[in-house]
Amino acid sequence: MRIDPQLQELVASAFLDTFGAEIAPSEVSVQKTRKEFEGDRTIVCFPLARKSRCAPDATATQLGQALVQAEGPVEGFNVVKGFLNLEIEAQYWKNWLVTDAASASYGTQPAGSAPHIMVEYSSPNTNKPLHLGHLRNNFLGHSVSRILEATGHKVTKVQIINDRGIHICKSMVAWSKFGEGETPTSTGLKGDKLVGKYYVAFDRAFKEEVRVLTEGGMAAKEAEQTAPILLEAQNVLRLWEQGDEETVSLWKTMNGWVYEGFKTTYATMGVEFDKLYYESDTYLTGKERVLEGLERGVFERTDDGAVWIDLTADGLDRKLLLRKDGTTVYMTQDIGTALLRFQDCPDLDRQVYTVGNEQEYHFKVLFLILSKLGFEQAERCHHLSYGMVELPEGKMKSREGTVVDADDLMENMFGIAKDIAQEAGKLEGLEEKDQSAVFQRVGLSALKYFLLKVDPKKNMMFDPTASIDFYGNTGPFILFNYVRGRSILRRAESEQHDIAPNQMATPGRAEMDLIGWLHDLPEVIQEAANTYNPSLLANWCYDITKGFSSYYQEHSILGADNADTRALRLVLTERFTRSLKLGMHLLGIALPERM
């Protein structure tokens, strides 16, 4: 049995014997002892004092004495106010390292043991390439999917491709006016970058037209609403929704260019999807459901023909669902997409939407509308909200062409990895043909880890150079120490040193500290799943790597004084590398065997 539930049962039994009062094991709060205090686990005694009828510190002292005297793993204790810090005997950690930690499935739950969850991430617009913000989105959604799978959930990874709307029409208009027939083939540009080029061109032309109109005496707001190029884009949108053959043909062609570009970028990122949804398909379902809701009285039609829902009684606002001309809005599409997904997956328990925090209100409205339409799963759906990512240069604006392109950033990371690895002498012994793969792995691990180690709710500043340092809380630091551990194990095998758990020495304090980190992995994974927060797992990976690195510096593993000590250290190294590999895999990071 793992130490925490074991301690809960022991404390409940000791409490009854000591104070003559019953408590349930679930009432016992067990925490990992803080670093500044001696001990392995801490029992919080303040809530127990009500039943012991003693002061919290007296309750803790008497419980500690009873636990030391009882048969079990507790060999010592100290009390800090109402906190009982327990020292766990070395034999427990040794037995656990030999048994539980040896399991190939350690840290994970059986597949299908938890409900089906659909995770949406990426969800790009087809008018521009993916950018830095998409990197955080993709890495976050992909990691959360893997973490949920590790805790037994069936997970379906999806994206909704926003392939219609006024933003797409802007790129189409600009290409028609200024493109002169350019294609990805004729320009050598990735398709998504070519289309993005014309989205920027539209904005420039629009601003110039607004400038001319305002200089001619027109009010700025009116100029922005009546600029000829904008009216042209709005007309293209109407033609598309009417199924105009020429408009739809151009739309398909330009979207096809973008999809090929996205495909290349996703491959470099190392993310994938189980199913794709397209706004051009789902908006019609949304429109049908809105009209059905209108008939049922869930929605209302105003005098101008628009359809709204009034959520003021729920503490929100009124929300437009269909414009007066019958065209749809984003909310309509999202309603359709959500309902289609529940239809496609009858066993689906909930949906998780990985979308930036600027859309928090949008998802409050969406989930409430779904609930009012009668879908009970709406209450379990979750918006995985995350903060903005900025570079030292400042905020990005896609329509002005100042967005940091995802492809360019990843390529830049590979270049930085090359420079730092060569300077640090990390490539010795590697053939030239293998070095490029190392640059990409190190650069991508640095990028993913840096973006995932921060709590998703927080805004963050991404510093490419700092992220790729081989020292400190970085991906390369973790990779380097994993490779070091694997190298030790290969050398042990070549020197015929058996990794023999049954022959290993009893661990000392240094080993028990590392074993304690290994012991925490299942709880860290579960908490990361419960909160949709990969940063908990990322920082566990760093903490245990930092602990192993310090241990390696202070203790010779293969050069141990005797065979039993060497066996202990080799077993610990094997468990460290295996658990770290799992932790980093759940972050979407593959660890190399050699560097």
N, C-alpha and C positions, 0 to 999 in steps of 0.2 A: 504493500500500500504506500502511496505517496505520502510525504511527511505531513502536509497540511491537514488532510482529512484524518490521518492517524492522530495528530495532536488534538484535533477537535474532539475525537472520541475519548482520548485520555483525559483531557481537561474536564469534560462532562462527568466522567467517572470519578475523578479526583475531587471535583466540586461537591458531588453528592456525599462522598466519604468525609470530606473536611467540614462542610457547612450544613449537611443534612438537608440540602435543597436540590431539586432537580432542575437541570437546564438541558436543552436540546443541543446536540453537537453543532447544529446550524447557527446557534446563538453565539458561538465562540468565534471571535474575529482573530484570524491568524494573518500576520504580515511578515514580510521579510525584514529582518532587523536592519535599521539604518546603519550606515557605514561608521558613524562616529561612536557607536556603542558596541560592546562585546556581545556576541550571540549570533544565532542563525535565524531564529524565528521569534516574533514578538506576539504575545497575547495581550490584547487590549482589555484591561480589567475594569474600566469605568462602568460599562453597562452591567457587569456581573456584580458590582458592589451593592446593587439594589436588592439582590437575592441573598448575598452573603451576610448582609447587615453589618459589614465592616467597611472601613475606609478603603478606597481603591488600592493604596499602597500595601495595606495590611492584607487585603484579599490576594494581591499579587504574591506577597511573601509566603503566605500559607500555601497557596497553590503551587508555587515553585518548590517548596520543601516536599510536598506530597508527590509531585511529578518525579523528582530525583529519586525518591524512595520507591516509587512504583516500578514495576517491570516495564521497560520501554526504552526508547532511544535518548531520553533526556539525561544528560550527565552533569549539568550545572545550570545556574541561573543567576541573574542579577535583576534588581528592581529599580526603575527610574520612574518615580511618582507612581502612576497607575499602570505603567507598562511593564510587563513581565518578559524579560529577554531570556530566551532559552538557548542553551548550548547543546547541540545534537552530537551524539557520540560518533566517532570516526567509523565504527563498524557499520552503522546504518548507511553512511555515504558509500562505503566500499561495497556493501551488498547491493545497493541501488545501482551503482556503476556496472556491476557484473550482470545484473538481471534486467531491470527496466530499460536502462540506457542502451542495452545491447539489441533491443528490438529494431528491426528494419523499419517498422512503422512508427517509431517513437516520435511523439509530437503531433501526430495526425489522428483523425477519427475515421472510422469506416465510411466509405463512399455510400451515399444514400441514407445516412443516418440522420440527416437534417433536411428541412424543406428546400424545395426548388426556388432559387433566386435568379432573376435576370439582372445582369449588370450592363448598363449602357455607358459607353465612354467614346471619346473622340468627337463624333457627331459634327463633322465639318460642314462648312458651306462650300458649294462647288464654284465659287468665284475667286478663290485664292488658295495658295499653298498652305500647308500646315506650318504653324509657327511655335515659338517658345511656349506659349500658353498651352498649345495642344500637347506638347511634350509632357508637361506636368499632368494634364488630363489623362493622356493615354497610359503613362506609367502608373498613375494612381488607380485608375479603373482596372487595369490589367493585374496589378498587384492585389487589389482587393478581391478580384475574382479567384486568384490562386489561393489566397488566405481562406476565403469562404469554402473552397473545395477541400482544403486541408482540414477543415472542421466538420466535414461530412456533408456539406450542402451539394446538391446538384446545381451547377451553375451554367447558365447560357449567356455567353458574351455577345453583345450586339452593339451596333451603332445605327443611328438614324442619320442618313445623308440628306442634308438640307439642299435639295437639288432644284428648288423652284423658289419663286418670289422675286421681289423687286431687285434684290442685290444681284441675282443671276442675270436678270434682264439688263442691268447696267453694263455688265461685262459684254453681253451680246450686242448691245447698241454700240458700244465703243469699238468693238472689233469690226462691226459692219461699217462704221464710219471711217476708222483710221487703220484697220488691219491690213488692207491690201492683200488679202488672201493668205496671210501668214499661218503656218502650221507648226507643230512641234518638229516635224521632219525638216521643214525648210529653214527653221531658225536654230535648231539644235537645243532648244529649251525643253525642259520637262513640261508636260502639258499643263499641270496645275500652275506652274510659274508663268506660262504664256497667258493663260486666262487671267491670272492675278495682275499681270502687267496692264491689261485693258480695264480692269476694275479701277486701278489707280488713274489710268488715262481718262476714264469717265469723270472721276472726281475733279481732276484738273480742269477739264472742259466745263463742267458744271459751275465751278467757282468762277471761271472766266466769264461765263454767261451772266451769272449773278452780278459780277462786278460791272459789266456793261449796263445791265438793267438799272442798277442802283445809281450809277453815274448819270443815267438818263432821267433820274427823278423818281423812280419807283421805290416804294418802301422795301426794306430788306426782306421781311417775311414774305411779302407778295412775290418778290423776285425769286426767292428760293422755291416757291410753290409753282411758279409759272415759267421757269427756265425751260426753253425748248427741248433741251436734251433730256431733262427729267420727264417731261410730258411724253416724249418719245418712248422712254423706258416703261412708263405706266401703260402706254398703249400696247407695247410688246407683251406685257404681263396679261392684259385682257385678251390679246390674240392667242397667247399660249393656252389660257384657260378655255378658250373657245375651240381649241384644237386646230388652229390654223396650220396647214401642212408645212409651209415654208418656215414658220417660226419654230415649230416643233422639231423640224429637221436640223436647224442650226443649234437648237438647245441640246439635242442628242449628240451632235458632233462635238460641241465644246465640253459638255459633261464627260464624254468619252475620253477626251484629252486629260481631263482632271483625274478621272479614276485611275488611269495608267500611272499618273504621277503619284497619287496617294499610295498605290500598290508598292511602288519602289520605296517610298518613305517608311511605310509600315514594316517592310521587310528589314530595313536598316534598324528601326527601333526595336524589333524583336517582339512585336505584339500581333495578335490575330483576333478574329471574330468568328463566332459560330453562325451568325445570321446577320444579314444586312436588311435594314428597312429604308425605304425611300419616301421622302415627304411627298413626292409626286404621286405616290400610291395612297399614302395614308390620309392625306388631307380630304379626300372624297369620303372616306369612312367617317372622319370627324364631322364633315358637313352633314352627312346623313344622320348621325347621332344627335347633332345639335337640332336638326329639324324634328327629330322624334321627341327630343326633350322639350321643344317648343310646344308640340301637340299635348304633351303631358303636363304642361304648366311649369316645368322646371326653369325655362327661359321665357323671355318676353320680347315681343317685336315692337319697336318704337314707330312713331308716325312716319319717319323717313324710310322705313323698311329694314333697318338694321336689327340684328338680334343681340340681346344682352342678357346677362345674369346679374341680379342684384344680391351682393354678398354683404351688404352693410350690416345686416342683423348678425352676421358672423364675425364682425369686427374688421372686415376687409372693405372692398370697394365694389363699384359696378364694373363689369368686365365685358368688353365687346367680343362677340364670337363670330358674327358675320357682318361684313360691311353692308351699307345700304345698296351697293351694286351687286350684292350676292357673293363677292369674293371672300376668301377665308383669311384668317389671321393665324399667327403662330400657335395660339392656344387651341384653335380648331384642329390643327394638325396634330398637336400633342395629345388631344383627347382621342383622336382616331388611332394614333400609334399605340397608345396605352391599351385600348380596347382590343386592337388586333393582336397584341402580344398575349393577352389573357386568352384570347380565342385560339391562338396558335399553340399555346402551352396550357392545357386544361388543369395541370397539376401545379401551376405557378402560384407561389405563395406571396411574392412581392417583387417589386422592381426597385432597383437602385440606380439613380440618375447621377452620373458624374458630370457636374456642370458648375461653372464658377459662381461665386457668392453674389454676383450682381443679379442672379436669377432666383434668389431665395423667395421673393414675393410671388413670382410666377408659379413656382411649384406649390406654394401654399394654396394658391387659387386652383391649380390643376387637381391636386389631391382632393380638395373640397368639392369641386365639380364632379369628379368621378364618384365620390361618395353620394352626392345628391342624385346621380344617375343610377344608384343602386349597386355599386360594386364594393363589396365589403373589403376586398383586398386593398382598397385605396388607403385605408387606415394604417396598413403595414408598409406602404411604399415609402421610400426614403430619398431625400435629396442629399447626395454626397457633395456638400458645398466646400469649395476650396478657394483660397485667396489668390491674389494676383502675383505673378512672377515678373520681376523687373531686372534689367541689367543695370550696371552702374551708369550707363548712358541715359537712363530714364524710361518713361512710359512709351509703349509702342502704339502706333495707330495704323491699322491695315489700309484704310482708304487713302492715307497720305504716303504709303509706301515705306513707312519706318518700322514695320514689323521685322523681328528677327526670324528669318526663315529657318525652319526646323532642319532642313537638309544642310544648310550652310553652317548652322551651329554644331551639328554632329560632326561634320567634316573638320571644323575648327578644333573640336575636342580631340579628334584623332591626331591632328597635327601637334597639339600641345602635348598629348601623351607621348608622341614620338620624341619631341624635344627633351622632355623631362626624363624619359627612360634612357635616352642616349647619354644625357648628362650624368645620370645617377649610375650608369654602368649596369642597368638591369637587363641588357640584351646579350650579355656574354654567353657564348655557347649556342645561341640560336642562329640557325641559318637565315639568310636574308629573306628567303621566300616565306618564312614563318613570322617574320617580324611585323608585317602588315596586319596579320590577324591579331597579334598581340596589341598593336596600337588601337585597333578598333575595339577589342574587348576591354582594354583598360579605359579608353575614352568613354565608351558607352556605360561601363559600370560606374565611372565617376559621375557622369551626367545623371543616371537613374538614381544612384544613391543620394546625391546631393539634393535632388528634387523630392525624394521620398522621406528623408530623415527629418524633415520639418513637418509639424502637425498640419494636416491639410487646411485647417481653418485659418491658418496664419498667412498673411502676405509674406513674400520672401524676396530677397535679393540674390540673384544667381551670379556667382563669380567663377567663370570658367577655369581660371588658373588655380584658384584656391581649391576648387573641387577635385583637382587631379593630383594634389600633393600626395606623396607616399607616406606622409606622417600626419597624425591627427585623425579626426573623425571624417574619413573619406573612403570612397569605394576602393581606390588603389591600395590603401593601407590594409584593408580587409583582404583583398586579393593576395597581396604579397605574403601575409601571414598564413593564409590558407595554403598557398603554394609551399611555404616553408614547412608546414605540418605534413603535407603530402610527401615532400622530399625526404623528411625524416623517416616516414613509414616505408618508403621504397628502399631507403638505405638499410633499414632494419631487416627488411625481407632479404636483401642481397647479402647481408652479413649473417643471415639465418638466426636472427633474434625473434623468437616467437612472441606474438602478442597474446599472452596467456593470463586471462583474468583470474583464474583460480590459483595462480602462483604469485600474484602481486602483493606487495607490501601494504600495510595499513596506511591510508593517507594521513598526511599531516595538515596543518592549518592552510598552507599554501595550496595544496591539492583540493582541500575541502571547499575553498573559496571558488575554485574553477568548477568543481562538481555542482556547487550551488547554482551557478549560472546555467549549467546544462539542465539541472532539475527544473528550472523556471520556464523552459521553452514552451511546454504545452499551454501553460497559463497565459504566456505572452501572446501566443498565436490566437488563443480563444478570445482574449481581450481585444486584440487587433481586429478580429472578425466581428465582435459585438459592437465595436465603435467605428468600424470601417476606417481604421487608422493605421496604415502600414508604418508610420514613424515609430510606433512602439516596438515593432519587430526590427526595424532598421537600427534603432539605438541598442537593442539587445545584441544584435550582431556586432556592433562596435564595442560594447562593454565586454563581451566575452573574448573578442579578438584582442582588445587591449590587455585583458587579464592573461591570456595565453602568451602574448608578446613579452610581458613582464616576467612571467614564469620561465619562459625560454631563456631570457637574459640571465636569470638567477640560478637556473638548475640545468645541468647537463642531462639530456634525455638518454642518448645512446651511451654516454660516458658515465652513467650512474655507478655508484660504489659497488652495488651488488645486483644480481639478476632479478631479485624480487622488486627492488626499487625501479630498475629499468622497465620491468613488466608493467608496473603501476603507471609510469610516465608514458609508456607507449600506448596503453589502453586509454589513458586520458587524452593523448594526442589524437587517437583514432576517433574517439567520441566527439572531440572538439571539431575535427574536420567534417565529420558526417553531419553533425547538428548545424554547423555553420553553413554547409552546402544547402541544407534544407531551408534554413532561414533566408539565405540570399536568393534561392530559387523562388521563394514566395514573394520576393521583391521584384522578380523578373530578371535577376542577374545570374548569369552562368559563370561558375568559377573554373578557371583553367587549372590543369594539373601541373603545368610548368610556365615559368615566365623568364 
